């Protein structure tokens, strides 16, 4: 059978930065010359080999040769059999063994990929006893690495140990940023070399397909940057050989040119993969060719895996701490939201904790057209930002650059270019906005990160930059993006606030029903008074006096109905509307007693009303308080005993007390006295139609007047006491 070159690499004259992102670097069709490659089909027959295989391995490869017929050591044959028996499920991770072949020492690395079993014979130039010393160094380095407590210390220790183990002139720890650019955050180097520590490399230095390969094959060596690639030959018509896991795989000519521009003679990179993502690299450079043995490289790979696990552990601990702190803030906030009528006031109360949890420099809260701010002074701008937010149901909006804002706001927002917006209550336009200012940053680039058109070794095209001298740039109009940990905190906060909003809406629905019940509750007395007056009129009583009573009661009914609109303000979290005027409390109380006596002639009311007590209050609201307390005493008092009513002025306060004979209220029920729909009210035989709203109404009104309403027991009396200032604050 004939053989042909299966070099799938893009022709040299066409490879440039304008097409390197599409370069098939996992199927280059070439290997580095310090070893030989053989590829076998599933039946064990040879399908492809490197052009230097015969010279290095001592036999002539040909399509169809079975591996068992080849002059390999027993250990190599066993590795090949095991990999072939695994078939397509063969582990991708290479397994290396020492072997002698054609009078030379090799590290034979066997692995499977894409239906092929690949054997790579890498020449070894260091004796086994020297490798044992390397192994001891690597073991000690890994143990010391485990003891580091910070990511910075981990990375610095790692570069120092890798340099000590391998002998590279420079070892750098390179950490990727959110935009795929990367910073040199740790470095160990020969004293004669210029430091790269603190410099940043653009994302374009590592194209996307190279990043994918770095996560698949975590270690790559270029022993000699000036090498001449060796083509891979094989059966005509076979698919290109996938060398993603290869140790001898040739690298892109673009990358070779890049390293040559840096003056590098040999290179090794070890991937730091955290949670399946390329988190960073250990990048090793030598100014001359340097062949690092396979076992030493594997020790570095293990060290990088320990490093990645330690990074993940430290990162998880940091996130757990952030999550715990955020959970505490969230719990206290939700407790407040469930009990506070004013949502914006509740958010403002917890603003410091929210800003810390979200990593925000300022906050803006809005609901139903109202705004409150924390650390942000421009209310007009805040309103404009809120107005620019979408209304299509998007729950989370994340912006970290000026260009991501609407055109009309890009200059107006000033430094506030970072936004994390949480739509916690779409029904009422509820938003929580976390803001960050632009992070004006001086970036030390390792060379100007521009593409340059010039004639290079591979012809006229866009080439890698040729200078790596420090190039300083000032970055503006960008804020630090919210990282995954903060975004998780934001998602959890949004979910809890959604639940709190739903609970509030359920409460509002109940409040609407309560308003109707309140209306019916408060209308019963004037209706009964009118009905009684009408009955008396039918029996020939004087119409003038009863007509006045009917007029007062019907007027009271009219006022109660109009107050339903005011009470709906509670529904919206706006509080009760109060109309404060100078009013005669004494006369109002006497009138209400007259109305009650007429409506309920079987109940005796004993009143001690101080005369001429004038207060600044809402007449209708205070009438509600007195009427509800009288009604409460009538329904719950022991029959045959008088209801005692007193009104006095004590200093600068008006004090109203209503007493009725009765048993002491149990503590668990006393705690619920001023809540609506109390079961104790519904269980009262004298008040079968009551909804338990009287004291609830009275409590809200008295609180709105800056006063208090309390319960106490003075045997044999149940006493309710109202005290509020005669003059409003």
C-alpha positions as CSV (number, residue, x, y, z in Angstrom):
1,X,0.0,0.0,0.0
2,X,1.2,3.5,-0.8
3,X,1.9,6.1,1.8
4,X,1.6,9.9,1.6
5,X,2.2,12.9,3.8
6,X,-0.8,13.9,5.8
7,X,0.4,17.4,6.7
8,X,-2.8,19.4,7.2
9,X,-1.0,22.5,8.3
10,X,-2.0,25.7,6.5
11,X,0.6,26.6,3.9
12,X,3.3,28.8,5.3
13,X,2.6,31.7,3.1
14,X,-1.0,31.9,4.2
15,X,-0.6,31.6,8.0
16,X,-1.0,34.9,9.8
17,X,-2.8,36.6,12.7
18,X,-5.7,37.2,10.4
19,X,-6.4,33.5,10.1
20,X,-4.6,31.9,13.0
21,X,-7.8,31.6,15.0
22,X,-8.9,29.0,12.4
23,X,-5.6,27.2,12.3
24,X,-6.1,23.4,13.0
25,X,-3.3,23.2,15.5
26,X,-4.5,19.9,16.9
27,X,-3.9,18.2,13.5
28,X,-0.7,19.8,12.3
29,X,0.6,16.8,10.4
30,X,4.1,17.5,11.9
31,X,6.1,16.7,15.0
32,X,9.1,18.0,16.7
33,X,12.3,16.2,15.7
34,X,13.5,15.0,19.1
35,X,11.4,11.9,18.8
36,X,9.4,9.6,16.5
37,X,5.6,8.9,16.3
38,X,3.7,5.7,15.3
39,X,-0.1,5.5,15.0
40,X,-2.0,2.2,15.0
41,X,-5.6,1.4,13.9
42,X,-8.0,-0.5,16.2
43,X,-6.8,-3.9,14.8
44,X,-3.2,-3.1,15.8
45,X,-1.9,-2.3,12.3
46,X,0.3,0.6,11.5
47,X,-1.5,3.5,9.7
48,X,0.8,6.5,10.2
49,X,4.4,7.4,11.3
50,X,6.8,10.3,11.4
51,X,9.4,10.6,8.6
52,X,12.2,10.1,11.1
53,X,10.9,6.8,12.5
54,X,13.2,4.5,10.6
55,X,16.3,6.5,11.6
56,X,15.4,6.7,15.3
57,X,13.7,3.3,15.8
58,X,15.7,1.1,13.5
59,X,13.0,-0.4,11.2
60,X,11.2,0.6,8.1
61,X,7.5,1.5,8.8
62,X,4.8,0.4,6.3
63,X,1.1,0.6,6.3
64,X,-0.4,-2.6,7.6
65,X,2.4,-3.8,9.9
66,X,1.1,-5.2,13.1
67,X,2.6,-3.8,16.3
68,X,3.4,-7.4,17.5
69,X,5.8,-7.8,14.6
70,X,7.7,-4.7,15.4
71,X,11.0,-4.8,17.4
72,X,9.7,-3.3,20.6
73,X,10.5,-4.2,24.2
74,X,7.9,-6.3,26.1
75,X,6.8,-3.3,28.2
76,X,6.0,-1.3,25.1
77,X,4.1,-4.1,23.5
78,X,2.1,-4.5,26.7
79,X,1.2,-0.8,26.8
80,X,0.1,-1.0,23.1
81,X,-2.1,-4.1,23.8
82,X,-3.8,-2.5,26.8
83,X,-4.5,0.7,24.9
84,X,-5.8,-1.2,21.8
85,X,-8.0,-3.4,24.0
86,X,-9.6,-0.3,25.5
87,X,-10.5,0.8,21.9
88,X,-12.3,4.1,21.5
89,X,-12.7,4.2,25.3
90,X,-8.9,4.3,25.7
91,X,-7.8,6.9,28.3
92,X,-6.6,10.1,26.6
93,X,-4.0,10.6,29.4
94,X,-0.5,9.5,28.1
95,X,1.4,6.8,29.9
96,X,5.2,6.9,29.7
97,X,7.7,4.1,30.2
98,X,11.5,4.0,29.7
99,X,12.7,1.8,26.9
100,X,15.8,1.0,24.8
101,X,15.3,1.1,21.0
102,X,18.0,1.0,18.3
103,X,20.7,1.6,20.8
104,X,19.1,4.7,22.4
105,X,17.1,5.5,25.5
106,X,13.5,6.7,24.9
107,X,10.5,7.7,27.0
108,X,7.7,5.9,25.2
109,X,4.4,7.6,25.6
110,X,1.3,5.6,24.6
111,X,-2.2,7.1,24.4
112,X,-5.4,6.8,22.4
113,X,-7.4,9.4,20.5
114,X,-9.9,9.4,17.7
115,X,-9.8,5.7,17.1
116,X,-6.0,5.6,16.9
117,X,-3.5,4.3,19.4
118,X,-0.4,6.6,19.3
119,X,3.0,5.7,20.5
120,X,5.5,8.5,20.8
121,X,9.2,7.7,21.3
122,X,10.9,10.8,22.9
123,X,14.7,10.7,23.1
124,X,16.0,10.9,26.6
125,X,19.4,12.5,27.2
126,X,19.5,12.3,31.1
127,X,20.3,9.0,32.9
128,X,17.8,7.4,35.2
129,X,19.7,8.2,38.4
130,X,19.6,11.9,37.6
131,X,15.8,11.6,37.1
132,X,15.5,10.1,40.5
133,X,16.9,13.3,42.0
134,X,14.4,15.3,40.0
135,X,11.6,13.2,41.4
136,X,12.7,13.9,45.0
137,X,12.8,17.6,44.3
138,X,9.3,17.5,42.7
139,X,7.9,15.5,45.7
140,X,9.3,18.1,48.2
141,X,8.0,21.0,46.1
142,X,4.5,19.5,46.0
143,X,4.5,19.0,49.8
144,X,5.6,22.7,50.3
145,X,3.0,23.9,47.8
146,X,0.2,22.3,49.8
147,X,1.1,24.4,52.8
148,X,0.6,27.8,51.1
149,X,-2.3,29.8,52.4
150,X,-2.9,32.4,49.7
151,X,-3.1,32.3,45.9
152,X,-0.2,34.8,45.6
153,X,2.0,32.6,47.8
154,X,1.0,29.5,45.9
155,X,1.9,31.0,42.5
156,X,5.2,32.4,43.7
157,X,6.2,29.1,45.3
158,X,5.2,27.2,42.2
159,X,7.3,29.3,39.8
160,X,10.3,29.0,42.1
161,X,10.0,25.2,42.4
162,X,9.4,24.6,38.6
163,X,12.5,26.6,37.8
164,X,14.5,24.7,40.3
165,X,13.3,21.4,38.9
166,X,13.6,22.1,35.2
167,X,16.4,24.7,35.0
168,X,14.5,27.1,32.7
169,X,15.8,30.7,32.7
170,X,12.4,32.2,33.4
171,X,9.2,30.7,34.9
172,X,6.1,32.9,35.1
173,X,2.7,32.4,36.6
174,X,0.2,33.9,34.2
175,X,-3.3,34.5,35.5
176,X,-6.2,35.1,33.1
177,X,-8.6,38.0,33.5
178,X,-12.3,38.2,32.6
179,X,-11.5,39.4,29.1
180,X,-9.0,36.6,28.5
181,X,-6.0,38.9,28.8
182,X,-3.6,37.8,31.4
183,X,-1.2,39.2,34.0
184,X,2.2,37.9,35.1
185,X,1.5,37.6,38.8
186,X,4.6,35.6,39.9
187,X,8.0,35.2,38.4
188,X,11.3,33.3,39.0
189,X,14.1,34.2,36.6
190,X,17.8,34.4,35.9
191,X,19.2,37.6,37.3
192,X,20.3,38.9,33.9
193,X,16.8,38.8,32.4
194,X,14.5,41.8,32.4
195,X,11.5,41.2,34.7
196,X,8.1,40.6,33.2
197,X,6.3,40.6,36.6
198,X,3.2,42.8,36.6
199,X,3.0,43.0,32.8
200,X,-0.2,42.2,31.0
201,X,-0.5,40.1,27.8
202,X,-3.5,40.7,25.4
203,X,-6.1,37.9,24.8
204,X,-5.0,37.7,21.2
205,X,-1.7,36.1,22.3
206,X,-3.6,32.9,22.9
207,X,-6.3,32.3,20.3
208,X,-9.5,30.4,21.3
209,X,-8.5,27.1,19.8
210,X,-5.2,27.2,21.7
211,X,-7.1,27.8,24.9
212,X,-9.2,24.7,24.2
213,X,-6.1,22.7,23.6
214,X,-4.5,23.9,26.8
215,X,-7.4,22.4,28.8
216,X,-7.2,19.1,26.9
217,X,-3.4,18.7,27.0
218,X,-2.1,20.5,30.0
219,X,1.6,20.4,29.2
220,X,3.4,21.4,26.1
221,X,7.2,21.5,25.4
222,X,9.1,23.2,22.5
223,X,12.6,21.9,23.1
224,X,14.2,24.0,20.4
225,X,12.4,27.0,18.9
226,X,14.5,26.7,15.8
227,X,13.5,23.1,15.1
228,X,12.7,21.8,11.6
229,X,9.3,20.0,11.8
230,X,9.2,16.3,10.8
231,X,6.1,15.4,8.6
232,X,3.8,12.6,9.5
233,X,3.3,10.0,6.8
234,X,0.6,7.4,6.4
235,X,-2.0,5.7,4.4
236,X,-3.6,7.8,1.7
237,X,-7.2,8.7,2.4
238,X,-7.0,8.4,6.2
239,X,-8.3,11.2,8.2
240,X,-5.7,13.7,9.7
241,X,-4.1,12.4,12.8
242,X,-5.5,14.1,15.9
243,X,-2.5,14.9,18.1
244,X,-4.4,16.9,20.8
245,X,-2.8,14.7,23.5
246,X,0.6,14.3,21.8
247,X,3.9,15.2,23.5
248,X,5.8,15.7,20.2
249,X,3.1,17.7,18.4
250,X,4.5,20.5,16.3
251,X,3.2,23.9,17.2
252,X,1.8,26.7,15.1
253,X,4.4,28.7,13.1
254,X,2.8,31.8,14.4
255,X,3.6,30.8,17.9
256,X,7.2,29.9,16.9
257,X,7.6,33.3,15.4
258,X,6.1,34.9,18.5
259,X,8.7,33.2,20.7
260,X,11.5,34.0,18.3
261,X,10.5,37.7,18.6
262,X,10.9,37.3,22.3
263,X,14.4,35.9,21.9
264,X,13.3,32.5,23.5
265,X,15.2,29.3,22.6
266,X,12.9,26.8,24.3
267,X,9.5,27.0,25.9
268,X,7.3,24.9,28.2
269,X,3.8,25.7,29.4
270,X,1.8,24.0,32.1
271,X,-1.9,24.7,32.3
272,X,-3.7,25.6,35.5
273,X,-7.2,24.3,35.0
274,X,-9.8,25.2,37.7
275,X,-13.4,23.9,37.4
276,X,-12.7,22.9,33.8
277,X,-11.7,26.4,32.8
278,X,-8.2,27.6,31.9
279,X,-7.5,29.8,34.9
280,X,-3.8,30.4,34.3
281,X,-0.5,29.1,33.0
282,X,3.0,28.4,34.2
283,X,5.0,29.7,31.3
284,X,8.7,28.6,31.1
285,X,11.3,30.2,28.8
286,X,14.9,29.4,28.1
287,X,17.2,31.5,26.1
288,X,18.8,28.4,24.5
289,X,17.4,25.0,23.4
290,X,16.5,22.9,26.5
291,X,15.1,19.4,26.4
292,X,13.2,18.6,29.7
293,X,12.7,14.8,30.3
294,X,9.2,13.5,30.2
295,X,9.2,12.4,33.8
296,X,10.3,15.8,34.9
297,X,7.6,17.4,32.9
298,X,5.0,15.1,34.4
299,X,6.2,16.1,37.9
300,X,5.6,19.7,36.9
301,X,2.1,18.7,35.6
302,X,1.3,17.1,38.9
303,X,2.5,20.2,40.7
304,X,0.2,22.3,38.5
305,X,-2.7,20.0,39.3
306,X,-2.0,20.4,43.1
307,X,-1.8,24.1,42.5
308,X,-5.1,24.1,40.7
309,X,-6.8,22.2,43.5
310,X,-5.3,24.6,46.1
311,X,-6.5,27.6,44.0
312,X,-10.0,26.0,43.8
313,X,-10.0,25.3,47.6
314,X,-8.9,28.9,48.4
315,X,-11.4,30.3,46.0
316,X,-14.2,28.1,47.4
317,X,-13.3,29.3,50.9
318,X,-13.4,32.9,49.8
319,X,-16.7,32.4,48.1
320,X,-18.2,30.5,51.1
321,X,-17.2,33.5,53.3
322,X,-18.8,35.9,50.9
323,X,-21.9,33.7,50.7
324,X,-22.2,33.4,54.4
325,X,-21.9,37.2,54.9
326,X,-24.4,37.8,52.1
327,X,-26.8,35.2,53.6
328,X,-26.8,37.1,56.9
329,X,-27.6,40.4,55.1
330,X,-30.2,38.7,53.0
331,X,-31.9,37.2,56.0
332,X,-32.2,40.4,58.0
333,X,-33.3,42.3,54.8
334,X,-36.1,39.8,54.1
335,X,-37.3,39.9,57.7
336,X,-37.5,43.7,57.5
337,X,-39.3,43.6,54.1
338,X,-41.9,41.2,55.4
339,X,-42.7,43.5,58.4
340,X,-42.0,47.0,57.0
341,X,-44.7,48.7,54.9
342,X,-42.2,50.9,53.1
343,X,-40.0,48.7,50.9
344,X,-37.6,51.5,50.0
345,X,-37.2,52.4,53.7
346,X,-36.4,48.7,54.4
347,X,-33.8,48.6,51.6
348,X,-32.2,51.8,52.8
349,X,-32.0,50.4,56.3
350,X,-29.8,47.6,55.0
351,X,-27.9,49.6,52.4
352,X,-24.5,49.2,53.9
353,X,-24.8,45.4,54.1
354,X,-26.2,45.2,50.6
355,X,-23.4,47.3,49.1
356,X,-20.8,45.1,50.8
357,X,-22.4,41.9,49.6
358,X,-22.7,43.1,46.0
359,X,-19.4,44.8,45.9
360,X,-21.1,48.1,45.0
361,X,-19.9,51.6,45.6
362,X,-23.4,53.1,45.4
363,X,-27.0,51.8,45.4
364,X,-30.2,53.1,44.0
365,X,-33.6,51.7,45.0
366,X,-36.8,52.5,43.2
367,X,-40.5,51.4,43.3
368,X,-43.7,52.9,42.1
369,X,-41.8,56.0,40.8
370,X,-40.1,56.7,44.2
371,X,-36.3,56.8,44.5
372,X,-33.9,56.4,47.4
373,X,-30.1,56.4,47.1
374,X,-27.1,55.2,49.0
375,X,-23.7,56.7,48.2
376,X,-25.1,58.4,45.1
377,X,-26.1,62.0,45.1
378,X,-27.6,62.8,41.7
379,X,-31.3,62.0,42.0
380,X,-32.0,63.3,38.5
381,X,-29.4,61.0,37.0
382,X,-30.6,58.1,39.1
383,X,-34.1,58.7,37.7
384,X,-32.8,58.8,34.1
385,X,-30.9,55.5,34.7
386,X,-34.1,53.8,36.0
387,X,-36.0,55.2,33.0
388,X,-33.5,53.6,30.6
389,X,-34.0,50.1,32.1
390,X,-36.0,47.7,29.9
391,X,-39.6,46.7,30.8
392,X,-39.7,43.4,28.9
393,X,-39.2,41.2,31.9
394,X,-35.4,41.1,32.0
395,X,-34.5,40.5,35.6
396,X,-30.7,41.1,35.7
397,X,-28.8,43.7,33.8
398,X,-25.0,43.7,33.9
399,X,-22.9,46.6,32.4
400,X,-19.2,47.2,33.0
401,X,-18.3,49.6,30.2
402,X,-19.5,53.0,29.1
403,X,-20.2,51.7,25.6
404,X,-22.7,49.3,26.9
405,X,-25.0,52.1,28.1
406,X,-27.7,53.8,25.9
407,X,-26.2,56.5,23.8
408,X,-28.1,59.2,25.6
409,X,-26.6,58.3,28.9
410,X,-23.0,57.4,28.0
411,X,-21.6,60.9,28.8
412,X,-24.2,61.8,31.4
413,X,-23.4,58.9,33.8
414,X,-19.9,60.3,34.5
415,X,-17.7,57.8,36.3
416,X,-20.6,55.4,37.1
417,X,-20.1,53.0,34.2
418,X,-20.6,49.7,36.2
419,X,-24.2,48.6,36.7
420,X,-25.8,45.5,38.2
421,X,-29.6,45.9,38.2
422,X,-32.0,43.5,39.9
423,X,-35.7,43.7,38.9
424,X,-37.1,42.5,42.3
425,X,-40.7,43.4,41.8
426,X,-41.8,43.9,38.1
427,X,-45.5,44.6,39.2
428,X,-44.5,47.8,41.0
429,X,-41.4,48.7,39.0
430,X,-39.1,47.6,41.8
431,X,-35.4,47.8,41.0
432,X,-32.2,47.5,43.0
433,X,-29.3,49.1,41.2
434,X,-25.7,48.4,42.3
435,X,-23.2,50.9,40.8
436,X,-19.5,50.9,40.3
437,X,-17.2,53.7,39.1
438,X,-14.8,53.4,36.2
439,X,-11.5,51.8,37.2
440,X,-8.9,54.1,35.7
441,X,-6.0,51.7,35.3
442,X,-2.5,52.0,34.2
443,X,-1.7,48.8,32.3
444,X,1.9,47.7,31.7
445,X,1.6,45.8,28.5
446,X,4.4,43.4,27.5
447,X,4.7,45.3,24.2
448,X,2.1,47.3,22.3
449,X,-0.7,44.8,21.7
450,X,-1.4,45.7,18.1
451,X,-1.4,43.7,14.9
452,X,1.4,44.8,12.6
453,X,1.5,44.3,8.8
454,X,5.0,43.5,7.7
455,X,7.2,41.0,5.9
456,X,8.3,38.4,8.3
457,X,9.7,34.8,8.0
458,X,6.4,33.6,6.6
459,X,5.9,36.4,4.1
460,X,4.0,39.7,4.1
461,X,1.1,39.5,6.5
462,X,-0.2,40.4,9.9
463,X,2.5,39.2,12.3
464,X,3.0,38.8,16.0
465,X,4.4,41.9,17.6
466,X,8.2,42.0,17.5
467,X,8.8,44.2,20.6
468,X,8.1,43.1,24.1
469,X,9.4,46.3,25.7
470,X,7.0,47.7,28.3
471,X,4.2,49.7,26.8
472,X,2.0,51.7,29.2
473,X,-1.6,52.4,28.5
474,X,-4.3,54.1,30.6
475,X,-7.6,52.3,30.5
476,X,-10.7,54.4,31.1
477,X,-14.5,54.0,30.8
478,X,-14.5,50.5,32.3
479,X,-15.5,49.2,35.7
480,X,-14.5,46.0,37.3
481,X,-17.0,43.4,36.2
482,X,-19.0,41.6,38.9
483,X,-17.3,38.2,39.3
484,X,-19.1,34.8,39.5
485,X,-19.2,34.9,43.3
486,X,-20.9,38.4,43.4
487,X,-23.3,37.4,40.6
488,X,-24.3,34.3,42.6
489,X,-25.0,36.5,45.6
490,X,-27.1,38.8,43.4
491,X,-29.1,35.8,42.1
492,X,-29.8,34.5,45.6
493,X,-30.8,38.0,46.7
494,X,-33.1,38.5,43.7
495,X,-34.8,35.1,44.4
496,X,-35.4,36.0,48.1
497,X,-36.7,39.5,47.2
498,X,-39.0,37.9,44.6
499,X,-40.5,35.7,47.3
500,X,-40.8,38.6,49.7
501,X,-42.6,40.7,47.0
502,X,-45.0,37.8,46.3
503,X,-45.7,37.6,50.0
504,X,-46.3,41.4,50.1
505,X,-48.7,41.2,47.2
506,X,-50.6,38.4,48.9
507,X,-50.8,40.7,52.0
508,X,-52.0,43.5,49.8
509,X,-54.8,41.3,48.4
510,X,-55.8,40.5,52.0
511,X,-55.7,44.2,52.8
512,X,-58.1,44.9,50.0
513,X,-60.5,42.4,51.4
514,X,-59.9,43.9,54.8
515,X,-60.8,47.3,53.6
516,X,-64.2,46.0,52.4
517,X,-64.7,44.3,55.8
518,X,-63.7,47.5,57.6
519,X,-66.2,49.4,55.7
520,X,-69.0,47.0,56.6
521,X,-67.8,46.9,60.2
522,X,-67.8,50.7,60.7
523,X,-71.1,51.2,58.9
524,X,-73.1,48.9,61.2
525,X,-73.4,51.4,64.1
526,X,-74.7,54.4,62.0
527,X,-77.0,52.2,60.0
528,X,-78.5,50.7,63.2
529,X,-78.9,54.3,64.6
530,X,-80.7,55.4,61.5
531,X,-82.9,52.3,61.6
532,X,-83.8,52.9,65.2
533,X,-84.6,56.5,64.6
534,X,-86.8,55.6,61.7
535,X,-88.7,53.1,63.9
536,X,-89.2,55.7,66.6
537,X,-90.5,58.2,64.0
538,X,-93.1,55.7,62.9
539,X,-94.5,55.7,66.4
540,X,-95.0,59.5,66.5
541,X,-91.9,60.8,68.2
542,X,-90.6,64.4,67.6
543,X,-89.0,64.4,64.1
544,X,-86.6,67.3,64.7
545,X,-84.3,65.6,67.2
546,X,-84.4,62.3,65.4
547,X,-83.8,64.1,62.1
548,X,-80.6,65.5,63.5
549,X,-79.5,62.0,64.6
550,X,-80.3,60.6,61.2
551,X,-78.3,63.5,59.6
552,X,-75.3,62.9,61.8
553,X,-75.3,59.1,61.2
554,X,-75.8,59.3,57.5
555,X,-73.0,61.9,57.4
556,X,-70.8,59.5,59.3
557,X,-71.6,56.8,56.8
558,X,-70.6,59.1,53.9
559,X,-67.3,59.9,55.6
560,X,-66.6,56.2,56.1
561,X,-67.2,55.4,52.5
562,X,-64.9,58.2,51.4
563,X,-62.2,57.0,53.8
564,X,-62.0,53.7,51.9
565,X,-60.0,55.6,49.3
566,X,-57.7,56.9,52.0
567,X,-57.3,53.4,53.5
568,X,-56.1,52.1,50.1
569,X,-53.0,54.1,50.8
570,X,-52.0,51.4,53.3
571,X,-52.3,49.0,50.4
572,X,-49.6,51.0,48.5
573,X,-47.4,51.4,51.6
574,X,-48.0,55.1,51.8
575,X,-49.6,55.1,55.3
576,X,-52.9,56.6,56.4
577,X,-53.8,60.1,55.1
578,X,-54.3,62.5,58.1
579,X,-56.2,65.8,58.0
580,X,-55.1,67.6,61.2
581,X,-57.4,70.4,62.4
582,X,-58.3,72.0,65.7
583,X,-61.1,69.9,67.1
584,X,-63.1,69.5,70.4
585,X,-62.4,66.0,71.6
586,X,-64.9,66.4,74.4
587,X,-67.8,67.2,72.1
588,X,-66.9,64.5,69.6
589,X,-66.8,61.8,72.3
590,X,-70.1,62.9,73.8
591,X,-71.7,62.8,70.4
592,X,-70.4,59.3,69.7
593,X,-71.7,58.2,73.1
594,X,-75.1,59.6,72.3
595,X,-75.1,57.8,68.9
596,X,-74.1,54.5,70.6
597,X,-76.7,54.8,73.4
598,X,-79.4,55.3,70.8
599,X,-78.2,52.4,68.7
600,X,-77.8,50.1,71.7
601,X,-80.3,51.1,74.4
602,X,-79.7,47.9,76.4
603,X,-76.1,48.8,77.2
604,X,-75.3,51.3,80.0
605,X,-72.4,53.7,79.4
606,X,-71.0,55.6,82.4
607,X,-68.9,58.5,81.1
608,X,-66.6,61.1,82.7
609,X,-65.7,63.5,79.9
610,X,-63.4,66.4,80.7
611,X,-64.8,69.5,79.1
612,X,-63.1,71.7,76.6
613,X,-60.3,69.3,75.6
614,X,-59.1,70.6,72.3
615,X,-56.5,68.8,70.2
616,X,-55.0,69.0,66.8
617,X,-56.2,65.7,65.2
618,X,-58.1,64.2,62.3
619,X,-61.8,64.3,63.5
620,X,-62.9,61.4,61.3
621,X,-60.0,59.2,62.3
622,X,-60.4,59.9,66.0
623,X,-64.1,59.1,65.7
624,X,-63.1,55.7,64.3
625,X,-60.9,55.1,67.4
626,X,-63.6,56.0,69.9
627,X,-66.3,54.1,68.0
628,X,-64.2,51.0,67.7
629,X,-63.2,51.0,71.4
630,X,-66.9,51.5,72.4
631,X,-67.9,48.7,70.1
632,X,-65.1,46.4,71.4
633,X,-66.3,47.0,75.1
634,X,-69.9,46.4,74.2
635,X,-69.2,43.1,72.4
636,X,-66.7,41.7,74.9
637,X,-68.0,43.1,78.3
638,X,-69.9,41.0,80.8
639,X,-73.7,41.7,80.4
640,X,-75.4,43.9,83.0
641,X,-72.3,45.9,83.8
642,X,-71.6,49.5,82.7
643,X,-69.0,50.4,80.1
644,X,-66.8,53.1,81.7
645,X,-65.5,55.9,79.5
646,X,-63.1,58.7,80.5
647,X,-61.4,61.5,78.6
648,X,-58.8,63.7,80.3
649,X,-56.0,66.0,79.5
650,X,-52.8,64.9,81.2
651,X,-50.0,67.4,80.5
652,X,-49.6,67.8,76.8
653,X,-51.5,64.6,76.0
654,X,-55.1,63.6,75.6
655,X,-55.9,60.3,77.4
656,X,-59.0,58.2,76.6
657,X,-59.7,55.1,78.6
658,X,-62.5,52.6,77.9
659,X,-63.2,49.9,80.6
660,X,-65.6,46.9,80.6
661,X,-66.1,44.0,83.0
662,X,-64.4,40.9,81.8
663,X,-61.8,38.2,82.4
664,X,-58.2,38.8,81.8
665,X,-57.1,38.2,78.2
666,X,-54.6,35.3,77.8
667,X,-51.0,36.4,77.0
668,X,-51.0,34.6,73.6
669,X,-54.2,36.4,72.6
670,X,-53.1,39.7,74.0
671,X,-50.1,39.7,71.7
672,X,-52.6,39.5,68.7
673,X,-55.0,42.2,69.9
674,X,-54.1,44.8,67.3
675,X,-53.9,42.4,64.4
676,X,-56.8,42.1,61.9
677,X,-59.1,39.0,61.7
678,X,-58.4,37.7,65.2
679,X,-59.9,34.3,65.9
680,X,-60.9,35.4,69.4
681,X,-63.3,37.9,67.8
682,X,-64.9,35.3,65.6
683,X,-65.4,33.0,68.5
684,X,-67.3,35.6,70.5
685,X,-71.1,34.8,70.6
686,X,-71.9,38.5,71.0
687,X,-70.0,39.4,67.9
688,X,-70.6,36.6,65.4
689,X,-70.4,39.0,62.4
690,X,-67.3,40.8,63.7
691,X,-64.0,40.5,61.8
692,X,-61.7,41.5,64.6
693,X,-60.9,44.8,62.8
694,X,-61.8,47.4,65.5
695,X,-58.6,47.4,67.4
696,X,-56.6,47.0,64.2
697,X,-58.2,50.2,62.8
698,X,-57.7,52.1,66.1
699,X,-54.0,51.1,66.4
700,X,-53.2,52.5,62.9
701,X,-55.0,55.7,63.5
702,X,-53.4,56.4,66.9
703,X,-50.0,55.6,65.6
704,X,-50.6,58.1,62.8
705,X,-51.3,60.7,65.5
706,X,-48.0,59.9,67.1
707,X,-49.7,58.2,70.0
708,X,-50.0,54.8,71.6
709,X,-52.9,52.4,72.3
710,X,-52.4,49.8,75.0
711,X,-54.2,47.0,76.9
712,X,-54.0,46.2,80.6
713,X,-56.1,44.3,83.1
714,X,-57.3,45.9,86.4
715,X,-59.6,43.4,88.0
716,X,-62.5,43.2,87.2
717,X,-61.9,45.5,84.3
718,X,-60.4,45.1,80.8
719,X,-58.9,48.5,80.1
720,X,-57.8,50.0,76.7
721,X,-55.9,53.3,77.0
722,X,-55.2,55.8,74.1
723,X,-52.8,58.6,74.6
724,X,-51.7,61.0,71.9
725,X,-50.2,64.6,71.8
726,X,-52.7,67.5,71.9
727,X,-50.5,69.3,69.4
728,X,-49.1,67.4,66.4
729,X,-45.3,67.3,66.2
